[in-house]
Structure formats: structure tokens, C-alpha cells
Amino acid sequence: MELFALNITNFKIDGGSMFGVVPKVLWQRVYPADENNLCSWALRSLVIKHEGRIVLIDNGFGAKQDKKIFDFHHLFGGDGLEEGLAQLGIRPEEVTDMVLTHLHFDHCGGGVKLDNEGKPALTFPNATYYVSRSQWEWAINPNIREADSFRPENLHPMMESGHLKLIEREGPLFPWLELRICEGHTRGQMVPIIEYNGTKILFAADIFPATAHIPLIWNMSYEIDPLKTIQEKEMLLREALQNRYLLFFQHDYMIECCTLKETPKGIRVDRTLSLKEFIAEKA
């Protein structure tokens, strides 16, 4: 198995939106904001090459979104989606499986692009696009809280292409890739867990956007069910600690991966490292 972290882009967004009810005087100590109250975040995907498959987990904003979205998400740096894959020697048509943790536009917007005639087309034309059924049904009938995040131009082309596969329940997608389903951030968010050389890697998605969100009550303002998020975090953290999982962070600008330890204040970060460093240690 080969694993690659793909840093599609970085972005800046209001710090309060990412820490909800946690006072700025607290979160600023561990995740600093600039003079405009903007914090820097990453937008990473994970690429898995194994047994003839090329699996991509999430695909970023994409390039077709309405400009007003980027009035609040200030993009900078990163390798790009197709450009980053090219650096890994992967062409879009070689991707076999597109796993979408959920359908907020920063996680699925890159899966559909506009062709030369301005018509929507799949970025990965030979891939199966996976999303949970509960998230799909939630997204195509959006609630007032999340309506701006579920963009029709990202969703309908996936269904119309015939490449969309809805996951009915959590469990193994492949023998080495398990999908858990969480409900607190948004209904039906899938949390992938990858088996790599005897260690499981938890793709933290938006249940743990960054290491700063490991404390149970440090959560984003976007949660639709904050108490459920707390329960799900506690369950996953306990499992990850007991089984020595590696956590891979999609949004932490400063830290790519970490292990966990028990402390008097609860489960916290132990070691921090990059995915490349983890792979080198496992070699």
C-alpha cells in the first residue's frame, strides 16, 4: 500500500466559526489568528494506492464555485487537486474510487468541474463516488443551517453521471478501508479508517478538523448537533487511544498527523508527525 497526503490548498477563515463557543482568549493560545481574526487552515486529501485501486478521500473546493464563497474563504498556497495528483504521477482518469466524507462544498467541490463548453463533468470520470445515503438525502433537501454548504452544482452531476454509490451502513468498503458514520457535524458524515502495515489511520475529516479540536467541547460553530459530536468524539478518541491509531488531519495547517495519550484533562495529543515520517517509521 502507498499513501500520500495531498495538500490541495490552504485557506483563511474567521477563527470564531472554527471554535464555536470556546472563548477566543483560550483558542488563540493554541491556534493563533491574525489581526483580522482569520486563522489559517489546510485542505488535505488522502491518496491510497493499493491492489490496483487509486482511492482519493475528499477533493476540496474545486474551481467552479461562486466567487462569493471565497469572500469568506481566502485561499493561498497548496498544490491544487489535479496538479497535486500529477506530482504523484496520477491522472484523474486513473482514480478508481472517490470517497466523500460529506458533501459540504470544501470536501466535494473538486469532484465536478466545468468542461470546455461550460457544462458539468466528473473530474474523475472512471471513479465510483461514495457518500452515505443519509448524508445524500440530507444534502439534497438542505436545512437552513447548511443550505449554503450543499451546492447543487456539486451534487446533481454526481447522481446524473451514474457514478454515485450510496453507502447504507458503516463497515468495510474494502478489506483495508472501513467507513464509520457520524451524525453530529452533519448527518451521515463518513470517517474513513485505513489499515496500513499493522496500524490504523483515522482520517479525521470534520469530526477533528485539527489537533485543537481534540478536547471534547472544542468544536466548530457548524455542528448541527453539538452534543452528538461530543459523544462521537469521545467514542473515537477512546478507540484510537486503546488501539494506537494515527490521526490524519484534513484541516490542521500546522500538524498533519498525531498519536494520542491519556492525561489528567482527558485524551490529548502525544506525538505530532507528518504522514511521510510515519511511513518511514513503518518501513
KELO-114929 format. One record per residue: residue number from 1; residue in one letter; x negated, y negated, z negated of N, C-alpha, C in turn. Coordinates in pm, whole numbers, padded with zeros to 5 digits. Atoms other than C-alpha are relative to their C-alpha. Layout:
residues N
REC   n res  neast nnorth    nup caeast canorth   caup  ceast cnorth    cup
REC NUM   a      X      Y      Z      X       Y      Z      X      Y      Z
...
This chain:
residues 283
REC   n res  neast nnorth    nup caeast canorth   caup  ceast cnorth    cup
REC   1   m -00084  00120  00000  00000   00000  00000 -00088 -00125  00000
REC   2   e  00066  00130 -00001 -00115  -00352  00084  00101 -00106 -00045
REC   3   l -00084  00108  00051  00024  -00656 -00099 -00066 -00134  00029
REC   4   f  00052  00133 -00027 -00012  -01021 -00006  00097 -00104 -00056
REC   5   a -00079  00116  00040  00107  -01341 -00171  00001 -00098  00116
REC   6   l -00015  00094 -00110  00241  -01578  00094  00053 -00132 -00057
REC   7   n -00041  00131  00052  00249  -01940 -00023  00055 -00083  00117
REC   8   i -00063  00064 -00115  00498  -02082  00226 -00015 -00151 -00006
REC   9   t  00016  00144  00019  00497  -02435  00087 -00002 -00029 -00149
REC  10   n -00019  00053  00134  00478  -02638 -00230  00104 -00111  00008
REC  11   f -00097  00109 -00001  00738  -02892 -00334  00004 -00066 -00137
REC  12   k -00020  00072  00125  00812  -03153 -00597  00149 -00023 -00020
REC  13   i -00141  00019  00034  01145  -03179 -00775  00008 -00053 -00143
REC  14   d -00020  00058  00132  01284  -03352 -01082 -00021  00104 -00109
REC  15   g  00032 -00095  00105  01147  -03187 -01394  00120  00041 -00083
REC  16   g -00118 -00033  00080  01476  -03206 -01581  00085  00108  00061
REC  17   s -00082 -00103 -00066  01650  -02992 -01321 -00057  00139 -00021
REC  18   m  00065 -00130  00015  01397  -02716 -01378 -00008  00048 -00144
REC  19   f  00008 -00040  00140  01417  -02716 -01757  00129 -00025 -00077
REC  20   g -00132  00006  00062  01783  -02790 -01830  00002 -00078 -00129
REC  21   v -00020  00069  00128  01850  -02870 -02194 -00128 -00010 -00083
REC  22   v  00126  00012  00073  01485  -02836 -02302 -00047 -00145  00008
REC  23   p  00043  00140 -00003  01367  -03187 -02402 -00131 -00018  00076
REC  24   k  00122  00026 -00077  01104  -03342 -02179 -00124 -00003 -00087
REC  25   v  00116  00009  00089  00878  -03402 -02477 -00061  00138 -00024
REC  26   l  00050 -00137  00015  00847  -03021 -02501 -00053  00055  00131
REC  27   w  00046 -00064 -00124  00830  -02906 -02139 -00115 -00074  00066
REC  28   q  00109  00079 -00058  00597  -03189 -02039 -00137  00048 -00047
REC  29   r  00128 -00048  00054  00328  -03032 -02259 -00055  00118  00079
REC  30   v  00044 -00122 -00068  00319  -02711 -02056  00018 -00007  00151
REC  31   y -00022  00014 -00145  00443  -02825 -01714  00015 -00149  00030
REC  32   p -00004  00146 -00007  00350  -03191 -01660  00069 -00054  00125
REC  33   a -00064  00073 -00109  00548  -03433 -01443 -00082 -00123  00034
REC  34   d  00068  00124 -00039  00420  -03734 -01250  00080 -00121 -00048
REC  35   e -00064  00123  00046  00524  -04096 -01301  00145 -00013  00046
REC  36   n -00138 -00001 -00049  00847  -04028 -01107  00082  00115 -00057
REC  37   n -00065 -00114  00065  00940  -03733 -01331  00008  00122  00092
REC  38   l  00002 -00113 -00092  00859  -03492 -01047 -00108  00099 -00041
REC  39   c  00095 -00108  00027  00693  -03158 -01114 -00031  00072  00131
REC  40   s  00041 -00076 -00119  00500  -02956 -00855  00030  00149 -00020
REC  41   w -00038 -00141  00002  00624  -02607 -00770 -00048  00068  00127
REC  42   a  00035 -00081 -00116  00521  -02329 -00535  00126  00064  00057
REC  43   l -00106 -00081 -00061  00743  -02140 -00293 -00068  00118  00067
REC  44   r  00074 -00118 -00045  00585  -01796 -00260  00096  00110  00042
REC  45   s -00062 -00127 -00032  00696  -01481 -00090 -00103  00109 -00024
REC  46   l  00089 -00115  00015  00551  -01135 -00129  00014  00088  00123
REC  47   v  00004 -00087 -00117  00448  -00921  00168 -00051  00136 -00043
REC  48   i  00037 -00138  00033  00433  -00543  00132 -00014  00078  00130
REC  49   k  00022 -00088 -00114  00280  -00317  00397 -00019  00141 -00054
REC  50   h  00009 -00136  00055  00343   00050  00326  00086  00094  00082
REC  51   e -00072 -00108 -00067  00445   00368  00503  00068 -00047  00129
REC  52   g -00052  00046 -00128  00495   00196  00838  00097 -00116 -00010
REC  53   r -00091  00113  00019  00707  -00084  00690 -00079 -00126 -00033
REC  54   i  00047  00131  00045  00637  -00452  00654  00119 -00069 -00063
REC  55   v -00111  00054  00079  00860  -00589  00380 -00037 -00142 -00044
REC  56   l  00017  00137  00047  00898  -00960  00309  00109 -00028 -00103
REC  57   i -00096  00036  00104  01064  -01077 -00013  00017 -00152  00001
REC  58   d -00038  00141 -00013  01236  -01415  00043 -00083 -00069  00109
REC  59   n  00066  00063 -00115  01138  -01660  00317  00003 -00152  00000
REC  60   g  00017  00144  00012  01155  -02017  00192  00111 -00084  00059
REC  61   f -00100  00099 -00045  01337  -02330  00309  00036  00015  00147
REC  62   g -00019  00010 -00144  01295  -02289  00683 -00020 -00143  00047
REC  63   a  00028  00131 -00060  01259  -02581  00923  00125 -00068  00055
REC  64   k -00120  00053 -00064  01621  -02641  01025  00093 -00073 -00095
REC  65   q -00092  00056  00099  01770  -02778  00703  00023 -00149  00023
REC  66   d -00034  00141 -00008  01942  -03115  00689 -00105 -00083 -00075
REC  67   k  00104  00083  00059  01698  -03395  00613  00031 -00042 -00143
REC  68   k -00034  00048  00133  01891  -03499  00303 -00046  00096 -00110
REC  69   i  00050 -00096  00099  01781  -03178  00129 -00139 -00041 -00047
REC  70   f  00139  00029  00033  01423  -03298  00142 -00017 -00141 -00057
REC  71   d  00005  00122  00080  01512  -03631 -00014 -00021  00034 -00147
REC  72   f  00013 -00044  00139  01509  -03428 -00337 -00103  00111 -00016
REC  73   h  00104 -00102  00002  01259  -03155 -00244 -00113 -00052  00087
REC  74   h  00110  00065 -00071  00932  -03320 -00149 -00107  00104  00031
REC  75   l  00088 -00109 -00037  00728  -03066  00046 -00144 -00047  00017
REC  76   f  00141  00028 -00025  00349  -03054  00051 -00078  00131 -00003
REC  77   g  00091 -00114  00002  00076  -02802  00127  00065  00130  00045
REC  78   g -00049 -00132 -00038  00127  -02431  00175 -00046  00039  00139
REC  79   d  00047 -00057 -00127  00060  -02208  00475  00109  00008  00106
REC  80   g -00109 -00022 -00093  00403  -02206  00638  00044  00145 -00001
REC  81   l -00054 -00137 -00004  00618  -01899  00697 -00064  00081  00111
REC  82   e  00057 -00076 -00112  00527  -01776  01043 -00151 -00020  00007
REC  83   e  00144  00027 -00003  00187  -01944  01021 -00073  00082 -00106
REC  84   g  00061 -00080  00105  00112  -01774  00691 -00005  00148  00033
REC  85   l  00000 -00140 -00044  00216  -01437  00828 -00104  00025  00108
REC  86   a  00101 -00014 -00105 -00006  -01495  01131 -00139  00012 -00059
REC  87   q  00130 -00011  00066 -00302  -01545  00897 -00023  00141 -00055
REC  88   l  00009 -00139  00047 -00224  -01195  00767  00002  00100  00115
REC  89   g -00005 -00086 -00118 -00212  -01061  01122  00136  00061  00025
REC  90   i -00136 -00053 -00012  00166  -01013  01113  00082 -00093  00089
REC  91   r -00093  00074 -00085  00402  -01123  01391  00142  00016 -00054
REC  92   p -00137 -00010  00055  00767  -01197  01299  00075  00125  00044
REC  93   e -00072 -00118 -00049  00892  -00912  01515 -00050  00129 -00063
REC  94   e  00052 -00119  00067  00679  -00668  01313  00060  00020 -00139
REC  95   v -00062 -00014  00132  00865  -00736  00987  00119  00094  00012
REC  96   t -00106 -00101 -00009  01093  -00437  00925  00112 -00023 -00100
REC  97   d -00097  00013  00109  01269  -00539  00603 -00013 -00138 -00063
REC  98   m -00005  00134  00057  01372  -00883  00476  00088  00007 -00124
REC  99   v -00073 -00010  00126  01470  -00862  00107  00024 -00142 -00053
REC 100   l -00038  00133  00048  01658  -01171 -00014  00048  00011 -00144
REC 101   t -00039 -00008  00140  01670  -01210 -00390  00137 -00064 -00020
REC 102   h -00131  00065 -00001  01961  -01453 -00344  00003 -00100  00114
REC 103   l -00024  00076 -00121  02099  -01699 -00092 -00005 -00151 -00019
REC 104   h  00030  00143  00008  02005  -02041 -00228 -00098 -00034  00112
REC 105   f  00069  00030 -00125  01851  -02225  00064 -00152  00008 -00008
REC 106   d  00145 -00009  00010  01495  -02223 -00073 -00049  00144  00001
REC 107   h  00038 -00141 -00002  01499  -01843 -00074  00034  00070  00131
REC 108   c -00043 -00070 -00121  01669  -01757  00254 -00001 -00087  00125
REC 109   g -00011  00089 -00115  01649  -02063  00481 -00092  00032  00115
REC 110   g  00094 -00033 -00106  01349  -01934  00672  00037  00123  00080
REC 111   g -00038 -00122 -00070  01529  -01619  00783  00075 -00023  00129
REC 112   v -00070  00039 -00123  01722  -01803  01055 -00065 -00128  00051
REC 113   k  00058  00119 -00060  01569  -02055  01294  00083 -00040  00122
REC 114   l -00066  00044 -00122  01683  -02250  01598 -00089  00034  00119
REC 115   d  00078 -00037 -00119  01576  -02118  01939 -00023 -00123  00088
REC 116   n  00034  00111 -00089  01463  -02331  02232  00122 -00077  00048
REC 117   e -00124  00067 -00039  01826  -02413  02310  00075 -00057 -00120
REC 118   g -00063  00052  00120  01901  -02516  01954  00103  00092 -00061
REC 119   k -00096 -00097  00053  02101  -02201  01881 -00066  00082 -00110
REC 120   p  00060 -00079  00110  02054  -01997  01561 -00044  00139  00046
REC 121   a  00055 -00132 -00032  01840  -01686  01589 -00075  00051 -00121
REC 122   l  00075 -00057  00112  01685  -01447  01341 -00150 -00025  00019
REC 123   t  00144  00017 -00002  01326  -01533  01257 -00070  00134  00013
REC 124   f  00056 -00135 -00001  01261  -01160  01213  00098  00091  00074
REC 125   p -00107 -00061 -00081  01458  -01005  01500  00013  00151 -00015
REC 126   n -00006 -00146  00014  01377  -00642  01420  00016  00044 -00145
REC 127   a -00009 -00033  00143  01424  -00661  01043  00144  00021 -00043
REC 128   t -00126 -00008  00074  01711  -00546  00826 -00006 -00103 -00112
REC 129   y -00007  00104  00104  01818  -00832  00598  00086  00054 -00115
REC 130   y -00068 -00057  00116  01911  -00710  00249  00041 -00110 -00098
REC 131   v -00049  00088  00107  02124  -00903 -00001  00106  00078 -00076
REC 132   s -00103 -00073  00073  02352  -00781 -00277  00139 -00042  00048
REC 133   r -00136  00032 -00042  02721  -00761 -00189  00061 -00107 -00090
REC 134   s -00060  00099  00090  02815  -00958 -00499 -00054 -00140  00028
REC 135   q  00054  00131 -00035  02578  -01240 -00402  00057 -00050  00133
REC 136   w -00055  00041 -00130  02702  -01242 -00041  00142 -00053 -00015
REC 137   e -00139  00042  00017  03067  -01264 -00143  00009 -00128 -00082
REC 138   w  00007  00123  00080  02978  -01532 -00399 -00041 -00118  00087
REC 139   a  00058  00108 -00080  02784  -01734 -00141  00092 -00048  00112
REC 140   i -00084  00044 -00113  03035  -01735  00144  00132 -00062 -00046
REC 141   n -00112  00072  00062  03306  -01860 -00092 -00054 -00081 -00116
REC 142   p  00081  00063  00105  03089  -02106 -00285  00081 -00078 -00102
REC 143   n -00058  00080  00107  03178  -02263 -00616 -00058 -00141  00008
REC 144   i  00039  00140 -00010  03143  -02637 -00671 -00142 -00024 -00050
REC 145   r  00135  00016  00053  02817  -02594 -00868 -00106  00032  00105
REC 146   e  00104 -00051 -00089  02632  -02407 -00595  00025 -00027  00147
REC 147   a -00040  00014 -00140  02804  -02515 -00275 -00112 -00059  00086
REC 148   d  00105  00063 -00080  02514  -02735 -00161 -00119  00093  00023
REC 149   s  00113 -00093 -00015  02270  -02445 -00205  00030  00113  00097
REC 150   f -00039 -00107 -00092  02465  -02195  00004  00036 -00063  00134
REC 151   r -00016  00071 -00126  02420  -02333  00356  00054  00095  00107
REC 152   p -00057 -00090 -00102  02645  -02180  00627 -00097  00032  00113
REC 153   e  00093 -00025 -00110  02369  -02218  00887 -00104  00105 -00035
REC 154   n  00090 -00107  00042  02156  -01979  00680  00071  00135 -00007
REC 155   l -00072 -00123  00034  02429  -01723  00612  00067  00065  00120
REC 156   h -00082 -00061 -00106  02661  -01670  00908 -00082  00066  00111
REC 157   p  00077 -00069 -00104  02390  -01593  01167 -00052  00136 -00043
REC 158   m  00045 -00131  00047  02266  -01306  00949  00109  00105  00020
REC 159   m -00110 -00093 -00016  02608  -01143  00947  00031  00023  00148
REC 160   e -00036 -00012 -00142  02679  -01216  01314 -00103  00079  00079
REC 161   s  00105 -00073 -00072  02346  -01061  01416  00014  00151 -00011
REC 162   g -00010 -00143  00025  02444  -00721  01279 -00118  00056 -00079
REC 163   h  00119 -00045  00072  02117  -00706  01083  00016 -00007 -00152
REC 164   l -00019  00016  00144  02265  -00777  00740  00046  00132 -00063
REC 165   k -00042 -00118  00075  02289  -00488  00494  00026 -00042 -00144
REC 166   l -00039  00039  00135  02473  -00542  00166 -00030  00112 -00099
REC 167   i  00038 -00096  00104  02337  -00370 -00144  00114  00007 -00102
REC 168   e -00118 -00018  00086  02623  -00227 -00351 -00034  00005 -00148
REC 169   r  00033 -00018  00142  02439  -00149 -00674 -00153  00002 -00013
REC 170   e  00144  00001  00020  02095  -00173 -00828 -00055  00142  00004
REC 171   g  00065 -00129 -00013  01847   00106 -00779 -00109 -00008  00105
REC 172   p  00111  00002 -00096  01570   00211 -00538  00047 -00034  00141
REC 173   l -00018  00024 -00143  01565   00057 -00191 -00089  00096  00078
REC 174   f  00095 -00101 -00047  01257   00268 -00115 -00058  00066 -00126
REC 175   p  00053 -00065  00121  01078   00511 -00350 -00091 -00091 -00082
REC 176   w  00096  00088  00066  00830   00234 -00435  00052 -00143 -00018
REC 177   l -00060  00133  00015  01069  -00064 -00439  00140  00012 -00058
REC 178   e -00128 -00005  00070  01351  -00091 -00691  00061 -00140 -00004
REC 179   l -00071  00126  00008  01615  -00364 -00698  00088 -00002 -00124
REC 180   r -00088  00025  00114  01769  -00489 -01022  00094 -00115  00037
REC 181   i -00096  00106 -00029  02076  -00712 -01014  00030 -00077 -00128
REC 182   c -00024  00090  00113  02115  -01011 -01246  00108 -00101  00037
REC 183   e -00119  00081 -00025  02413  -01242 -01286 -00006 -00141 -00057
REC 184   g -00001  00127  00070  02305  -01544 -01492 -00032 -00120  00086
REC 185   h  00039  00113 -00085  02129  -01766 -01239  00104 -00024  00108
REC 186   t -00106 -00002 -00099  02377  -01681 -00965  00048  00143  00007
REC 187   r -00052 -00137 -00004  02598  -01378 -00913 -00080  00084  00099
REC 188   g  00062 -00096 -00091  02411  -01082 -00772 -00142 -00029  00042
REC 189   q  00142  00020 -00031  02053  -01209 -00778 -00073  00134 -00013
REC 190   m  00077 -00123  00005  01825  -00916 -00694 -00142 -00030 -00046
REC 191   v  00136  00012  00053  01499  -00878 -00886 -00077  00124  00044
REC 192   p  00076 -00116 -00047  01254  -00651 -00698 -00109  00042 -00098
REC 193   i  00109 -00056  00080  01016  -00424 -00889 -00075  00099  00089
REC 194   i  00081 -00075 -00094  00730  -00277 -00686 -00098  00089 -00076
REC 195   e  00096 -00094  00058  00525   00030 -00779 -00130 -00008  00079
REC 196   y  00129  00015 -00068  00157  -00033 -00698 -00109  00067 -00082
REC 197   n  00114 -00069  00063 -00117   00213 -00794  00019  00019 -00151
REC 198   g -00026 -00032  00139  00046   00308 -01124  00047 -00116 -00085
REC 199   t -00051  00116  00073  00155  -00044 -01224  00121 -00056  00074
REC 200   k -00117  00061 -00060  00492  -00205 -01166 -00014 -00152 -00001
REC 201   i  00005  00145 -00017  00509  -00561 -01037  00143 -00051  00008
REC 202   l -00133  00059  00001  00820  -00761 -01121 -00005 -00133  00075
REC 203   f -00010  00124 -00077  00896  -01025 -00857  00102 -00088 -00073
REC 204   a -00080  00069  00100  01028  -01288 -01094  00113 -00086  00055
REC 205   a -00108  00077 -00064  01246  -01480 -00844  00039 -00120 -00086
REC 206   d -00045  00115  00078  01461  -01737 -01025  00045  00036 -00140
REC 207   i -00028 -00029  00141  01507  -01547 -01349 -00117 -00049 -00087
REC 208   f  00118  00061  00061  01149  -01653 -01440 -00070 -00081  00108
REC 209   p  00063  00077 -00108  01062  -01931 -01195 -00149 -00025 -00025
REC 210   a  00139  00027  00035  00736  -02000 -01382 -00029  00059 -00137
REC 211   t  00035 -00047  00134  00545  -01889 -01691  00069 -00084 -00107
REC 212   a -00065  00088  00098  00703  -02188 -01867  00142  00044 -00031
REC 213   h -00136 -00047  00022  01040  -02011 -01836  00007  00134 -00071
REC 214   i -00003 -00127  00073  00936  -01701 -02028  00071 -00012 -00135
REC 215   p -00082  00014  00122  01071  -01835 -02362  00150  00009  00034
REC 216   l -00136 -00036 -00037  01432  -01717 -02370  00090 -00119  00028
REC 217   i -00093  00112 -00018  01601  -02058 -02398 -00056 -00108  00092
REC 218   w  00054  00094 -00098  01376  -02237 -02147  00049  00043  00139
REC 219   n -00063 -00039 -00125  01596  -02218 -01840  00035 -00122  00084
REC 220   m -00031  00109 -00092  01687  -02425 -01537  00142 -00052 -00021
REC 221   s -00135  00057  00007  01988  -02654 -01518  00093  00066  00100
REC 222   y -00080 -00061 -00107  02106  -02447 -01219  00072  00126 -00044
REC 223   e -00060 -00127  00042  02211  -02142 -01423  00153 -00011 -00006
REC 224   i -00146  00004  00008  02580  -02061 -01376  00052  00063 -00128
REC 225   d -00038 -00064  00126  02587  -01851 -01693 -00125  00008 -00089
REC 226   p  00125  00004  00076  02302  -01956 -01926 -00014  00109 -00105
REC 227   l  00010 -00105  00101  02387  -01706 -02199 -00032  00135  00063
REC 228   k  00031 -00124 -00072  02381  -01424 -01946 -00147  00000  00043
REC 229   t  00141  00010 -00036  02043  -01548 -01822 -00088  00037 -00117
REC 230   i  00079 -00030  00119  01907  -01530 -02176  00000  00150 -00028
REC 231   q -00008 -00144  00022  02031  -01172 -02217 -00083  00077  00102
REC 232   e  00073 -00069 -00106  01884  -01066 -01883 -00151 -00019 -00015
REC 233   k  00143  00025  00022  01550  -01230 -01956 -00053  00085 -00115
REC 234   e  00044 -00078  00114  01528  -01060 -02294 -00016  00147  00036
REC 235   m  00007 -00140 -00040  01600  -00719 -02142 -00120  00026  00091
REC 236   l  00110 -00020 -00094  01348  -00759 -01858 -00135 -00023 -00067
REC 237   l  00127  00024  00068  01077  -00904 -02081 -00037  00117 -00089
REC 238   r  00028 -00113  00088  01110  -00620 -02330 -00047  00121  00083
REC 239   e  00040 -00111 -00087  01090  -00362 -02049 -00139 -00023  00058
REC 240   a  00129  00032 -00061  00797  -00540 -01886 -00114  00011 -00101
REC 241   l  00102 -00011  00104  00605  -00561 -02214 -00029  00146 -00033
REC 242   q  00018 -00139  00041  00663  -00199 -02310 -00069  00084  00107
REC 243   n  00054 -00080 -00110  00562  -00071 -01966 -00114 -00068  00075
REC 244   r  00118  00070 -00052  00283  -00319 -01896  00016 -00044  00145
REC 245   y -00022  00053 -00134  00434  -00474 -01586 -00086 -00124  00022
REC 246   l  00054  00129 -00044  00268  -00754 -01394  00117 -00084  00050
REC 247   l -00103  00091 -00051  00495  -01055 -01335 -00061 -00086  00112
REC 248   f  00042  00082 -00115  00461  -01228 -00995  00098 -00116  00011
REC 249   f -00086  00118  00006  00592  -01585 -00997  00016 -00064  00137
REC 250   q -00031  00060 -00129  00764  -01736 -00699 -00020 -00151  00000
REC 251   h -00001  00146  00002  00764  -02098 -00815 -00108 -00065 -00086
REC 252   d  00100  00060  00087  00480  -02148 -01064 -00114 -00054  00085
REC 253   y  00102  00064 -00084  00244  -02397 -00899 -00140  00035 -00047
REC 254   m  00133 -00018  00058 -00045  -02318 -01133 -00039  00146 -00021
REC 255   i  00027 -00139  00037 -00013  -01946 -01210  00078  00093  00092
REC 256   e -00064 -00093 -00094  00057  -01665 -00965  00055  00124 -00071
REC 257   c -00040 -00124  00068  00076  -01362 -01197 -00040 -00006 -00147
REC 258   c  00041 -00012  00140  00062  -01273 -01564  00041  00135 -00056
REC 259   t -00046 -00111  00083  00085  -00992 -01814  00060 -00062 -00127
REC 260   l -00074  00048  00117  00273  -01018 -02144 -00057  00055 -00130
REC 261   k  00037 -00046  00133  00209  -00986 -02516  00108 -00040 -00099
REC 262   e -00093  00033  00108  00415  -00989 -02835 -00067 -00102 -00091
REC 263   t  00050  00102  00093  00374  -01295 -03059  00107 -00025 -00106
REC 264   p -00102  00033  00100  00549  -01424 -03373  00116 -00080  00057
REC 265   k -00107  00079 -00062  00751  -01652 -03144  00075  00076  00109
REC 266   g -00064 -00079 -00105  00855  -01371 -02911 -00101  00041  00106
REC 267   i  00086 -00045 -00108  00717  -01230 -02587 -00052 -00122  00076
REC 268   r  00064  00114 -00065  00470  -01468 -02425 -00104  00049  00101
REC 269   v  00104 -00030 -00098  00204  -01484 -02153 -00124  00054 -00071
REC 270   d  00129 -00050  00047 -00107  -01276 -02214 -00107 -00047  00097
REC 271   r  00099  00038 -00101 -00344  -01282 -01915  00068 -00068  00118
REC 272   t -00045  00056 -00128 -00299  -01502 -01609 -00105  00034  00106
REC 273   l  00089 -00040 -00108 -00446  -01399 -01276  00071 -00014  00133
REC 274   s -00059  00002 -00134 -00391  -01410 -00902  00031  00143  00043
REC 275   l -00030 -00133 -00052 -00247  -01121 -00705 -00127  00065  00054
REC 276   k  00125 -00055 -00052 -00585  -01078 -00535 -00086  00055 -00112
REC 277   e  00079 -00047  00113 -00756  -01047 -00873  00058  00130 -00056
REC 278   f -00064 -00122  00048 -00501  -00787 -00985 -00033  00118  00093
REC 279   i  00027 -00106 -00096 -00552  -00584 -00665 -00145  00045 -00010
REC 280   a  00141 -00036  00013 -00930  -00599 -00705 -00025  00085 -00123
REC 281   e  00015 -00077  00124 -00899  -00467 -01060  00053  00142  00015
REC 282   k -00062 -00131 -00019 -00682  -00178 -00939 -00075  00086  00101
REC 283   a  00071 -00074 -00108 -00922  -00079 -00659 -00089  00108 -00058
